Amino acid sequence: MSAIKLSEDTPLKELFELVPETRNLLHKYGYSRILELDVEDIVIDKLSIRGLFRLCGIGEEELVSVLREIQSLYNKKLEDKL
């Protein structure tokens, strides 16, 4: 598995496939609402990380912080495979 750069435009479906742990991380940033509304199947392949944050009214600073945390989780996953 080679390293990739995850961005705010990464679709949630792709993100969850690469780093399943991010599903739990994003719960506190509004993903739980997607599940409550039972629309996950409808939006998961189209909704990006940035889109989720916009939808939930979460600011740019928080987005950047979460992206760093997601990238860190992904890098740790890569290191564990080596």
C-alpha positions in Angstrom: 0.0 0.0 0.0 1.5 3.3 -1.0 1.0 6.6 0.8 -1.6 9.0 -0.5 -2.6 12.5 0.5 -6.1 12.7 1.8 -7.8 16.0 1.1 -11.0 17.8 2.1 -12.4 16.7 -1.2 -12.0 13.0 -0.5 -15.5 11.3 -0.6 -16.5 9.8 2.8 -17.0 6.4 1.2 -13.3 6.4 0.0 -12.1 7.7 3.3 -13.9 5.0 5.3 -12.5 2.3 3.1 -9.0 3.6 3.5 -9.2 4.5 7.2 -12.3 2.9 8.9 -11.4 4.6 12.2 -12.3 8.0 10.8 -16.0 7.0 10.9 -15.9 7.3 14.7 -13.9 10.5 14.5 -16.4 12.2 12.3 -19.3 11.3 14.5 -18.7 14.3 16.7 -18.5 16.5 13.6 -22.0 15.7 12.3 -21.7 12.3 10.8 -24.0 10.9 13.5 -26.7 13.1 12.1 -26.3 11.5 8.7 -26.9 8.1 10.4 -29.8 9.4 12.4 -31.5 10.7 9.3 -30.8 7.3 7.6 -29.4 8.9 4.5 -25.9 7.4 4.7 -26.5 5.1 1.7 -27.7 8.1 -0.4 -24.8 10.6 0.4 -21.7 8.5 1.4 -20.3 8.2 -2.1 -21.0 11.9 -3.0 -20.3 13.7 0.2 -16.8 14.9 0.9 -15.1 15.7 4.2 -15.5 19.4 3.3 -19.1 18.9 2.3 -19.9 17.2 5.7 -18.3 20.2 7.5 -20.2 22.7 5.4 -23.4 20.8 6.0 -22.9 20.8 9.7 -21.7 24.4 9.9 -18.2 23.6 11.1 -15.5 26.1 10.4 -12.4 26.0 8.3 -10.0 25.9 11.2 -11.7 22.8 12.6 -11.6 21.2 9.2 -7.9 21.7 8.9 -7.4 20.2 12.4 -9.5 17.1 11.6 -7.7 16.6 8.2 -4.4 16.5 10.1 -5.8 13.9 12.5 -7.2 11.9 9.6 -3.8 12.0 7.8 -2.1 10.9 11.1 -4.5 7.9 11.4 -3.8 7.0 7.8 0.0 7.3 8.3 -0.2 5.2 11.4 -2.1 2.5 9.5 0.6 2.5 6.8 3.4 2.2 9.4 1.6 -0.7 11.1 1.5 -2.6 7.8 5.3 -2.3 7.4 
